[in-house]
Structure formats: structure tokens, C-alpha cells
Amino acid sequence: MKTFLACGMMVIGLIWAGHGTAAAELRNHQFKISNRSGLYITEIRVSEGNSKRWKSDILGQDALGDDESVSIDFEYAPGTCVRSLKIVYGDRDESSRNNGKYDVFEKVDLCRLRTLTIGVDDTASKTVPSWEFESR
């Protein structure tokens, strides 16, 4: 996990081969995911639009502990900003990286997203998102 925190930045190449977009048209946007849930985030996955075809885990073998954040570079082609995010929770122990709890957030404009903070609603014992977007 120290390597993960030292790097502090992950890159998502989320351009689908079917779009036929030339590399010169790609754009880059950076956003942050902060974990304030009291849980470990073991996976962050992205899919196109509302598709449930999840791409590779952005975190890889690392986990995002409570009170930790990660900056993510999002490489995209024009018109491909709206995606779904899947946040998977688990334990720090490798044997239980996925405890069956996850959140799916649909129709997220990743090109405008500045920060997604995953918090917790103690009264309802559930995770809650807090979004900060750039205005356009």
C-alpha cells in the first residue's frame, strides 16, 4: 500500500476500441476519490454509460483505507465522459478483499468531477457519496 500512496496517481485509459478515436483527440482530466467510510475500498471500476461491463480495477492490488485519497487521471475522447462507477468494499486482508458490499453510481460525468468523497451515514449504517463537480 505504501507504493500506492507514494504514487498517489492512477491512470484510467477508458477509450473503447469501437469509437475509432485517434490518439490526437484524447483529452485528460484529473479527479480525486476520498474514502471517509470507515471501510477499505478494494476496487474502483468504471463502465461506459450505464453498461455493467466493468473495466479493470483501477486500484490494482492496492486498497484505499479510511481517510485516504487517490488522484485519478481520466483519459477520454470527446463525448465519452458519462460513465458508471463501482466502488467495492472489503477488508485489508487479501483473503477477503471483496466482502460483497459495493456501491454503483450511474451517469457520472467524469470530465466535470473534481472530488468524490465516500462517507458514512451512521444513523442508517450505509455509505453515502458527496460529489464536487466543475461548473461549465
DSSP file (Angstrom, degrees, kcal/mol; ACC not computed):
  #  RESIDUE AA STRUCTURE BP1 BP2  ACC     N-H-->O    O-->H-N    N-H-->O    O-->H-N    TCO  KAPPA ALPHA  PHI   PSI    X-CA   Y-CA   Z-CA
    1    1 A M     >        0   0    0      0, 0.0     4,-2.5     0, 0.0     5,-0.2   0.000 360.0 360.0 360.0 -29.5    0.0    0.0    0.0
    2    2 A K  H  >  +     0   0    0      1,-0.2     4,-2.8     2,-0.2     5,-0.2   0.892 360.0  51.6 -61.5 -38.8    2.9    2.4    0.6
    3    3 A T  H  > S+     0   0    0      2,-0.2     4,-2.4     1,-0.2     5,-0.2   0.922 109.4  50.9 -61.7 -42.5    3.8    2.2   -3.1
    4    4 A F  H  > S+     0   0    0      1,-0.2     4,-2.7     2,-0.2    -2,-0.2   0.930 113.5  43.6 -60.3 -47.4    0.2    3.0   -3.9
    5    5 A L  H  < S+     0   0    0     -4,-2.5    -1,-0.2     2,-0.2    -2,-0.2   0.865 111.2  54.4 -69.4 -35.8    0.2    6.1   -1.6
    6    6 A A  H  < S+     0   0    0     -4,-2.8    -1,-0.2    -5,-0.2    -2,-0.2   0.911 113.3  42.3 -65.1 -40.8    3.6    7.2   -2.8
    7    7 A C  H  < S-     0   0    0     -4,-2.4    -2,-0.2    -5,-0.2    -1,-0.2   0.938  81.8-179.7 -69.4 -46.2    2.5    7.2   -6.4
    8    8 A G     <  +     0   0    0     -4,-2.7    63,-1.9    -5,-0.2     2,-0.4   0.474  51.0  83.7  63.4   1.7   -0.8    8.8   -5.4
    9    9 A M  E     -a   71   0A   0     -5,-0.2     2,-0.3    61,-0.2    63,-0.2  -0.990  52.6-173.0-142.4 132.2   -2.0    8.7   -9.0
   10   10 A M  E     -a   72   0A   0     61,-2.1    63,-3.1    -2,-0.4     2,-0.5  -0.894  17.9-137.8-118.5 151.3   -3.6    6.1  -11.2
   11   11 A V  E     -a   73   0A   0     -2,-0.3     2,-0.6    61,-0.2    63,-0.2  -0.929   9.1-161.3-113.8 132.4   -4.3    6.4  -14.9
   12   12 A I  E     -a   74   0A   0     61,-3.2    63,-2.3    -2,-0.5     2,-0.9  -0.954   2.7-167.9-109.8 118.1   -7.5    5.2  -16.5
   13   13 A G  E     +a   75   0A   0     -2,-0.6    63,-0.1    61,-0.1    61,-0.1  -0.837  19.6 165.6-100.7  94.6   -7.4    4.7  -20.2
   14   14 A L        +     0   0    0     61,-1.2     2,-0.6    -2,-0.9    63,-0.2  -0.162  21.8 128.2-108.7  39.2  -11.1    4.3  -20.9
   15   15 A I        -     0   0    0     61,-0.1     2,-0.3     6,-0.0    61,-0.1  -0.843  52.5-137.5 -97.1 127.4  -11.2    4.7  -24.6
   16   16 A W    >   -     0   0    0     -2,-0.6     3,-1.8     1,-0.1     4,-0.4  -0.640  10.1-132.1 -86.7 138.6  -13.2    1.9  -26.3
   17   17 A A  G >  S+     0   0    0     -2,-0.3     3,-1.1     1,-0.3    -1,-0.1   0.807 103.2  66.8 -58.4 -31.2  -11.7    0.4  -29.5
   18   18 A G  G 3  S+     0   0    0      1,-0.2    -1,-0.3     2,-0.1    -3,-0.0   0.667  87.3  67.8 -66.8 -16.6  -15.1    0.7  -31.1
   19   19 A H  G <  S-     0   0    0     -3,-1.8    -1,-0.2     2,-0.1    -2,-0.2   0.760  87.4-148.6 -77.3 -23.8  -15.1    4.5  -31.0
   20   20 A G    <   +     0   0    0     -3,-1.1     2,-0.4    -4,-0.4    -3,-0.1   0.809  34.3 165.0  62.2  31.0  -12.2    4.7  -33.6
   21   21 A T        -     0   0    0     -5,-0.4    -1,-0.2     1,-0.1     2,-0.1  -0.657  36.8-123.1 -85.3 132.5  -10.9    7.9  -32.0
   22   22 A A    >   -     0   0    0     -2,-0.4     3,-2.0     1,-0.1     4,-0.4  -0.433  21.1-117.9 -70.7 147.7   -7.4    8.9  -33.0
   23   23 A A  G >  S+     0   0    0      1,-0.3     3,-1.3     2,-0.2    -1,-0.1   0.793 112.2  66.3 -57.2 -29.8   -4.9    9.4  -30.1
   24   24 A A  G 3  S+     0   0    0      1,-0.3    -1,-0.3     3,-0.0    -2,-0.0   0.738  96.8  55.8 -66.0 -21.5   -4.6   13.1  -31.0
   25   25 A E  G <  S+     0   0    0     -3,-2.0    -1,-0.3     2,-0.1    -2,-0.2   0.524  82.3 113.7 -88.0  -6.4   -8.2   13.6  -30.0
   26   26 A L    <   -     0   0    0     -3,-1.3     2,-0.3    -4,-0.4    51,-0.2  -0.358  47.8-164.2 -69.0 144.6   -7.8   12.2  -26.5
   27   27 A R  E     -B   76   0A   0     49,-3.3    49,-2.4    -2,-0.1     2,-0.4  -0.809   8.1-137.5-123.2 166.3   -8.1   14.6  -23.6
   28   28 A N  E     +B   75   0A   0     -2,-0.3     2,-0.3    47,-0.2    47,-0.2  -0.982  19.0 174.5-131.1 138.6   -7.1   14.3  -19.9
   29   29 A H  E     -B   74   0A   0     45,-1.9    45,-3.7    -2,-0.4     2,-0.4  -0.996  16.8-147.6-140.0 141.6   -9.0   15.2  -16.7
   30   30 A Q  E     +B   73   0A   0     -2,-0.3     2,-0.3    43,-0.2    43,-0.2  -0.923  21.1 167.1-113.9 135.7   -7.9   14.6  -13.1
   31   31 A F  E     -B   72   0A   0     41,-2.2    41,-3.4    -2,-0.4     2,-0.4  -0.910  24.5-127.6-138.0 169.3  -10.3   13.9  -10.2
   32   32 A K  E     -Bc  71 115A   0     82,-2.5    84,-2.6    -2,-0.3     2,-0.5  -0.929   6.4-158.2-123.2 141.8   -9.9   12.6   -6.7
   33   33 A I  E     -Bc  70 116A   0     37,-2.5    37,-2.1    -2,-0.4     2,-0.4  -0.986  15.3-167.5-116.1 124.2  -11.7    9.9   -4.7
   34   34 A S  E     -Bc  69 117A   0     82,-2.7    84,-2.9    -2,-0.5     2,-0.7  -0.918  11.6-144.9-114.0 137.1  -11.6   10.2   -0.9
   35   35 A N  E     +Bc  68 118A   0     33,-2.9    32,-2.8    -2,-0.4    33,-0.6  -0.895  37.1 147.5-105.9 112.3  -12.5    7.5    1.5
   36   36 A R        +     0   0    0     82,-3.3    84,-0.3    -2,-0.7    -1,-0.1  -0.083  45.0 104.5-126.1  30.0  -14.2    8.6    4.7
   37   37 A S  S    S-     0   0    0      2,-0.3    82,-0.1    82,-0.2     3,-0.1   0.629  86.2-121.4 -90.4 -15.8  -16.4    5.5    5.0
   38   38 A G  S    S+     0   0    0      1,-0.4     2,-0.2    -3,-0.1    28,-0.1   0.448  85.4  94.1  83.2  -0.4  -14.6    3.6    7.8
   39   39 A L  S    S-     0   0    0     26,-0.1     2,-0.5    25,-0.1    -1,-0.4  -0.724  82.8-104.6-116.2 166.2  -14.2    0.7    5.3
   40   40 A Y  E     -E   90   0B   0     50,-1.1    50,-2.0    -2,-0.2     2,-0.7  -0.809  24.3-143.3 -88.9 133.4  -11.5   -0.3    2.9
   41   41 A I  E     +EF  89  64B   0     23,-2.6    23,-3.2    -2,-0.5    48,-0.3  -0.892  24.7 173.6 -93.4 116.9  -12.1    0.4   -0.7
   42   42 A T  E     +     0   0B   0     46,-2.3     2,-0.3    -2,-0.7    47,-0.2   0.657  60.3  24.8-101.4 -19.3  -10.6   -2.6   -2.5
   43   43 A E  E     -E   88   0B   0     45,-1.4    45,-2.5    21,-0.1     2,-0.4  -0.999  49.5-171.4-146.6 143.7  -11.8   -1.9   -6.1
   44   44 A I  E     +E   87   0B   0     -2,-0.3    14,-3.0    43,-0.2     2,-0.3  -0.973  22.1 178.4-130.1 119.2  -12.8    1.0   -8.2
   45   45 A R  E     -E   86   0B   0     41,-2.6    41,-2.7    -2,-0.4     2,-0.4  -0.893  12.6-157.3-124.2 152.4  -14.2    0.0  -11.6
   46   46 A V  E     -E   85   0B   0     10,-0.3     9,-2.5    -2,-0.3     2,-0.3  -0.960   7.4-174.4-128.3 143.6  -15.6    2.1  -14.4
   47   47 A S  E     -E   84   0B   0     37,-2.0    37,-2.0    -2,-0.4     2,-0.3  -0.934  36.6 -93.8-132.4 161.2  -18.0    1.2  -17.3
   48   48 A E  E >  S-E   83   0B   0      5,-0.4     3,-2.5    -2,-0.3    35,-0.2  -0.580  82.7 -43.9 -74.7 129.4  -19.3    3.1  -20.3
   49   49 A G  T 3  S-     0   0    0     33,-1.5    58,-0.4    -2,-0.3    59,-0.2  -0.232 121.7 -24.8  53.1-126.7  -22.6    4.9  -19.7
   50   50 A N  T 3  S+     0   0    0     56,-0.1    -1,-0.3    33,-0.1    -2,-0.1   0.204 100.7 132.6-101.8  13.8  -24.9    2.6  -17.8
   51   51 A S    <   -     0   0    0     -3,-2.5    33,-0.1     1,-0.1    -4,-0.0  -0.291  53.2-147.2 -63.4 148.6  -23.3   -0.6  -19.0
   52   52 A K        +     0   0    0      2,-0.1     2,-1.3    -5,-0.1    -1,-0.1   0.107  66.9 113.4-102.4  20.1  -22.5   -3.3  -16.4
   53   53 A R        -     0   0    0     -5,-0.2    -5,-0.4     0, 0.0     2,-0.2  -0.753  60.4-156.5 -91.1  90.7  -19.4   -4.3  -18.4
   54   54 A W        -     0   0    0     -2,-1.3    -7,-0.2    -7,-0.1     3,-0.1  -0.474   3.1-138.3 -77.5 136.0  -16.9   -3.2  -15.8
   55   55 A K        -     0   0    0     -9,-2.5     3,-0.1    -2,-0.2    -1,-0.1  -0.210  46.8 -56.8 -79.1 177.3  -13.3   -2.4  -16.8
   56   56 A S        -     0   0    0      1,-0.1   -10,-0.3   -11,-0.1     2,-0.3  -0.115  67.4 -87.4 -56.7 152.6  -10.2   -3.5  -14.8
   57   57 A D    >   -     0   0    0      1,-0.2     3,-0.6   -12,-0.1   -12,-0.2  -0.474  31.5-150.1 -63.5 123.2   -9.9   -2.4  -11.2
   58   58 A I  T 3  S+     0   0    0    -14,-3.0    -1,-0.2    -2,-0.3   -47,-0.1   0.830  94.9  53.2 -65.4 -33.7   -8.2    1.0  -11.1
   59   59 A L  T >  S-     0   0    0    -15,-0.3     3,-1.8     1,-0.2    -1,-0.2   0.674  86.1-168.4 -79.1 -16.6   -6.6    0.3   -7.7
   60   60 A G  T <   -     0   0    0     -3,-0.6    -1,-0.2     1,-0.3    -2,-0.1  -0.465  69.0 -16.1  64.6-130.0   -5.0   -3.0   -8.8
   61   61 A Q  T 3  S+     0   0    0     -2,-0.2    -1,-0.3     2,-0.1     2,-0.1   0.526 120.2  92.9 -85.2  -6.8   -3.7   -4.9   -5.8
   62   62 A D    <   -     0   0    0     -3,-1.8     2,-0.3   -61,-0.1    -3,-0.1  -0.359  61.7-148.0 -84.5 166.2   -3.8   -1.8   -3.5
   63   63 A A        -     0   0    0     -2,-0.1     2,-0.8   -20,-0.0   -21,-0.2  -0.951  14.4-127.9-130.2 152.9   -6.7   -0.8   -1.3
   64   64 A L  B     -F   41   0B   0    -23,-3.2   -23,-2.6    -2,-0.3     3,-0.1  -0.889  31.3-153.9-103.9 107.3   -7.8    2.7   -0.3
   65   65 A G    >   -     0   0    0     -2,-0.8     3,-1.5   -25,-0.2   -30,-0.3  -0.150  34.6 -69.8 -75.2 171.9   -8.0    2.8    3.5
   66   66 A D  T 3  S+     0   0    0      1,-0.3   -30,-0.2   -28,-0.1    -1,-0.2  -0.367 122.4  17.6 -61.0 140.0  -10.2    5.1    5.6
   67   67 A D  T 3  S+     0   0    0    -32,-2.8     2,-0.3     1,-0.3    -1,-0.3   0.701 102.6 118.5  65.9  23.1   -9.1    8.8    5.4
   68   68 A E  E <   - B   0  35A   0     -3,-1.5   -33,-2.9   -33,-0.6     2,-0.3  -0.853  44.2-163.9-114.6 155.7   -7.0    8.1    2.3
   69   69 A S  E     - B   0  34A   0     -2,-0.3     2,-0.4   -35,-0.2   -35,-0.2  -0.912   5.9-157.1-133.4 159.7   -7.5    9.6   -1.1
   70   70 A V  E     - B   0  33A   0    -37,-2.1   -37,-2.5    -2,-0.3     2,-0.4  -0.999  12.8-139.6-138.2 138.2   -6.3    8.8   -4.7
   71   71 A S  E     -aB   9  32A   0    -63,-1.9   -61,-2.1    -2,-0.4     2,-0.5  -0.816  22.1-160.2 -94.0 136.5   -5.9   11.1   -7.7
   72   72 A I  E     -aB  10  31A   0    -41,-3.4   -41,-2.2    -2,-0.4     2,-0.6  -0.970  12.4-146.6-124.2 129.0   -7.1    9.6  -10.9
   73   73 A D  E     -aB  11  30A   0    -63,-3.1   -61,-3.2    -2,-0.5     2,-0.6  -0.845  17.2-159.9 -90.5 123.8   -6.1   10.7  -14.4
   74   74 A F  E     -aB  12  29A   0    -45,-3.7   -45,-1.9    -2,-0.6     2,-0.5  -0.925   2.4-163.3-110.0 112.7   -9.1   10.1  -16.8
   75   75 A E  E     +aB  13  28A   0    -63,-2.3   -61,-1.2    -2,-0.6     2,-0.3  -0.850  24.7 160.1 -97.8 127.0   -8.2    9.9  -20.5
   76   76 A Y  E     - B   0  27A   0    -49,-2.4   -49,-3.3    -2,-0.5   -61,-0.1  -0.941  39.4-123.1-146.2 161.7  -11.2   10.3  -22.7
   77   77 A A    >   -     0   0    0     -2,-0.3     3,-1.8   -51,-0.2   -51,-0.1  -0.790  54.6 -82.0-100.2 150.6  -12.4   11.1  -26.2
   78   78 A P  T 3  S+     0   0    0      0, 0.0    -1,-0.1     0, 0.0   -53,-0.0  -0.236 117.9  23.3 -52.2 136.7  -14.9   13.9  -26.6
   79   79 A G  T 3  S+     0   0    0     -3,-0.0     3,-0.1     1,-0.0     0, 0.0   0.513 100.3  91.5  85.4   5.2  -18.5   12.7  -25.9
   80   80 A T    <   +     0   0    0     -3,-1.8   -31,-0.1     1,-0.1    -3,-0.1  -0.026  49.1 107.1-119.9  30.9  -17.4    9.8  -23.7
   81   81 A C        +     0   0    0     -5,-0.1    29,-2.1    28,-0.1     2,-0.6   0.808  53.0  86.3 -81.8 -31.0  -17.5   11.5  -20.3
   82   82 A V  E     + G   0 109B   0     27,-0.2   -33,-1.5    -3,-0.1     2,-0.3  -0.617  58.1 149.8 -82.2 119.9  -20.6   10.0  -18.7
   83   83 A R  E     -EG  48 108B   0     25,-2.6    25,-3.2    -2,-0.6     2,-0.4  -0.807  44.0-111.8-137.0 172.4  -19.7    6.7  -17.1
   84   84 A S  E     -E   47   0B   0    -37,-2.0   -37,-2.0    -2,-0.3     2,-0.4  -0.904  26.3-151.6-108.6 144.5  -20.8    4.4  -14.2
   85   85 A L  E     -EG  46 105B   0     20,-2.7    20,-2.9    -2,-0.4     2,-0.5  -0.942   4.8-162.6-116.5 138.3  -18.6    3.9  -11.2
   86   86 A K  E     -EG  45 104B   0    -41,-2.7   -41,-2.6    -2,-0.4     2,-0.6  -0.983   4.1-166.8-121.2 120.7  -18.5    0.8   -9.0
   87   87 A I  E     -EG  44 103B   0     16,-2.7    16,-2.4    -2,-0.5     2,-0.4  -0.937   7.8-162.6-108.4 119.5  -16.9    1.1   -5.6
   88   88 A V  E     -EG  43 102B   0    -45,-2.5   -46,-2.3    -2,-0.6   -45,-1.4  -0.874   2.9-154.8-108.2 134.2  -16.2   -2.3   -3.9
   89   89 A Y  E     +E   41   0B   0     12,-2.7    10,-1.9    -2,-0.4    12,-0.5  -0.774  26.7 137.4-107.1 150.4  -15.5   -2.6   -0.1
   90   90 A G  E     -E   40   0B   0    -50,-2.0   -50,-1.1    -2,-0.3     2,-0.2  -0.881  48.0 -70.4-164.1-164.6  -13.6   -5.3    1.7
   91   91 A D        -     0   0    0      5,-2.5     5,-0.1     2,-0.3   -52,-0.0  -0.633  38.5-115.0-102.8 163.3  -11.1   -6.0    4.4
   92   92 A R  S    S+     0   0    0     -2,-0.2     2,-0.2     3,-0.1     5,-0.1   0.813  92.1  95.6 -65.5 -29.8   -7.4   -5.2    4.3
   93   93 A D  S >  S-     0   0    0      1,-0.1     3,-1.8     3,-0.1    -2,-0.3  -0.440  78.8-135.0 -65.7 130.1   -6.7   -9.0    4.4
   94   94 A E  G >  S+     0   0    0      1,-0.3     3,-1.0    -2,-0.2    -1,-0.1   0.784 101.2  65.4 -56.6 -30.1   -6.2  -10.4    0.9
   95   95 A S  G 3  S+     0   0    0      1,-0.3    -1,-0.3     2,-0.1     3,-0.1   0.692 112.1  32.3 -71.7 -16.2   -8.4  -13.3    1.7
   96   96 A S  G <   +     0   0    0     -3,-1.8    -5,-2.5    -5,-0.1    -1,-0.3  -0.253  69.6 139.5-134.6  48.7  -11.5  -11.1    2.0
   97   97 A R  S <  S+     0   0    0     -3,-1.0     2,-0.5    -7,-0.2   -55,-0.2   0.740  76.9  42.9 -65.1 -22.1  -10.8   -8.2   -0.5
   98   98 A N        +     0   0    0     -8,-0.1    -8,-0.2    -4,-0.1    -1,-0.2  -0.924  61.3 177.7-128.2 106.3  -14.5   -8.3   -1.5
   99   99 A N        -     0   0    0    -10,-1.9    -9,-0.1    -2,-0.5     3,-0.1   0.293  59.4-100.3 -91.8  11.6  -16.9   -8.6    1.3
  100  100 A G  S    S+     0   0    0    -11,-0.3     2,-0.5     1,-0.3   -10,-0.1   0.336  88.3 119.0  90.8  -8.3  -19.9   -8.4   -1.0
  101  101 A K        +     0   0    0    -12,-0.5   -12,-2.7     2,-0.0     2,-0.3  -0.798  32.9 145.8 -95.6 130.7  -20.6   -4.7   -0.3
  102  102 A Y  E     -G   88   0B   0     -2,-0.5     2,-0.4   -14,-0.2   -14,-0.2  -0.987  35.0-140.7-155.2 160.4  -20.4   -2.3   -3.1
  103  103 A D  E     -G   87   0B   0    -16,-2.4   -16,-2.7    -2,-0.3     2,-0.5  -0.960  10.3-157.3-121.7 143.7  -22.0    0.9   -4.5
  104  104 A V  E     -G   86   0B   0     -2,-0.4     2,-0.5   -18,-0.2   -18,-0.2  -0.991   4.5-167.2-120.9 127.8  -22.8    1.7   -8.1
  105  105 A F  E     -G   85   0B   0    -20,-2.9   -20,-2.7    -2,-0.5     3,-0.3  -0.965  13.4-159.1-115.7 118.0  -23.1    5.3   -9.2
  106  106 A E  E     +     0   0B   0     -2,-0.5   -22,-0.2   -22,-0.2   -56,-0.1  -0.617  62.1  18.7-100.2 156.8  -24.6    5.7  -12.7
  107  107 A K  E    S+     0   0B   0    -58,-0.4     2,-0.5    -2,-0.2    -1,-0.2   0.899  74.7 166.7  56.2  49.7  -24.4    8.6  -15.1
  108  108 A V  E     -G   83   0B   0    -25,-3.2   -25,-2.6    -3,-0.3     2,-1.4  -0.845  35.4-138.8 -96.3 124.6  -21.4   10.3  -13.6
  109  109 A D  E >>  -G   82   0B   0     -2,-0.5     3,-1.3   -27,-0.2     4,-1.2  -0.679  21.6-176.9 -82.5  93.0  -19.8   13.0  -15.7
  110  110 A L  T 34 S+     0   0    0    -29,-2.1    -1,-0.2    -2,-1.4   -28,-0.1   0.717  77.1  64.5 -66.9 -19.8  -16.1   12.1  -15.1
  111  111 A C  T 34 S+     0   0    0      1,-0.2    -1,-0.3   -30,-0.1   -81,-0.1   0.707 112.0  34.4 -76.3 -18.9  -15.0   15.1  -17.2
  112  112 A R  T <4 S+     0   0    0     -3,-1.3    22,-3.6   -31,-0.1    -2,-0.2   0.542  92.1 113.2-106.5 -12.6  -16.6   17.5  -14.7
  113  113 A L  E  <  + D   0 133A   0     -4,-1.2    20,-0.2    20,-0.2     3,-0.1  -0.419  30.4 168.1 -67.0 128.5  -15.9   15.5  -11.5
  114  114 A R  E     +     0   0A   0     18,-3.2   -82,-2.5     1,-0.3     2,-0.4   0.795  67.5   1.4 -99.3 -52.2  -13.5   17.1   -9.1
  115  115 A T  E     -cD  32 132A   0     17,-1.7    17,-2.1   -84,-0.2     2,-0.5  -0.996  49.2-167.2-145.4 134.5  -13.9   15.0   -6.0
  116  116 A L  E     -cD  33 131A   0    -84,-2.6   -82,-2.7    -2,-0.4     2,-0.5  -0.987  16.0-169.1-115.7 118.0  -16.0   12.0   -4.9
  117  117 A T  E     -cD  34 130A   0     13,-2.7    13,-1.9    -2,-0.5     2,-0.8  -0.940  10.6-152.0-109.4 123.9  -15.9   11.5   -1.2
  118  118 A I  E     +cD  35 129A   0    -84,-2.9   -82,-3.3    -2,-0.5     2,-0.1  -0.854  29.8 164.5 -95.3 112.1  -17.4    8.3    0.1
  119  119 A G  E     - D   0 128A   0      9,-3.3     9,-1.6    -2,-0.8     2,-0.4  -0.298  30.3-112.2-110.4-163.9  -18.7    8.9    3.6
  120  120 A V  E     - D   0 127A   0    -84,-0.3     2,-0.8     7,-0.3     7,-0.2  -0.999   3.3-144.8-139.4 140.5  -21.0    7.1    6.0
  121  121 A D  E >>> - D   0 126A   0      5,-3.3     5,-1.4    -2,-0.4     4,-1.3  -0.887  16.9-167.9-100.8 100.5  -24.4    7.8    7.4
  122  122 A D  T 345S+     0   0    0     -2,-0.8    -1,-0.2     1,-0.3     5,-0.0   0.810  83.0  58.3 -62.8 -30.8  -24.1    6.4   10.9
  123  123 A T  T 345S+     0   0    0      1,-0.2    -1,-0.3    -3,-0.1    -2,-0.0   0.832 119.6  28.8 -70.1 -29.6  -27.9    6.6   11.5
  124  124 A A  T <45S-     0   0    0     -3,-0.8    -1,-0.2     2,-0.2    -2,-0.2   0.433 101.4-129.8-107.8  -1.3  -28.6    4.3    8.5
  125  125 A S  T  <5 +     0   0    0     -4,-1.3     2,-0.3     1,-0.2    -3,-0.2   0.907  67.8 116.4  51.9  47.9  -25.4    2.3    8.6
  126  126 A K  E   < -D  121   0A   0     -5,-1.4    -5,-3.3     2,-0.0    -1,-0.2  -0.970  68.8-104.7-141.6 158.8  -24.7    2.9    4.9
  127  127 A T  E     -D  120   0A   0     -2,-0.3    -7,-0.3    -7,-0.2    -9,-0.0  -0.530  33.6-165.4 -80.0 148.7  -22.2    4.6    2.7
  128  128 A V  E     -D  119   0A   0     -9,-1.6    -9,-3.3    -2,-0.2     2,-0.2  -1.000  12.3-132.8-137.4 138.0  -23.1    7.9    1.1
  129  129 A P  E     -D  118   0A   0      0, 0.0     2,-0.4     0, 0.0   -11,-0.2  -0.602   9.9-162.0 -88.6 150.7  -21.4    9.8   -1.7
  130  130 A S  E     -D  117   0A   0    -13,-1.9   -13,-2.7    -2,-0.2     2,-0.4  -0.994  16.4-158.1-128.4 124.8  -20.6   13.5   -1.7
  131  131 A W  E     -D  116   0A   0     -2,-0.4     2,-0.4   -15,-0.2   -15,-0.2  -0.824  15.9-173.0-111.4 139.9  -19.9   15.0   -5.1
  132  132 A E  E     -D  115   0A   0    -17,-2.1   -18,-3.2    -2,-0.4   -17,-1.7  -0.980  16.9-177.2-128.7 120.5  -18.0   18.1   -6.2
  133  133 A F  E     -D  113   0A   0     -2,-0.4     2,-0.2   -20,-0.2   -20,-0.2  -0.840  28.3-114.3-116.9 151.5  -18.2   19.0   -9.9
  134  134 A E        -     0   0    0    -22,-3.6     2,-0.3    -2,-0.3   -23,-0.0  -0.596  35.4-122.1 -75.2 143.3  -16.6   21.7  -12.0
  135  135 A S              0   0    0     -2,-0.2    -1,-0.0     1,-0.1     0, 0.0  -0.654 360.0 360.0 -85.9 147.7  -19.1   24.2  -13.4
  136  136 A R              0   0    0     -2,-0.3    -1,-0.1     0, 0.0    -2,-0.0   0.315 360.0 360.0-135.9 360.0  -19.3   24.6  -17.2
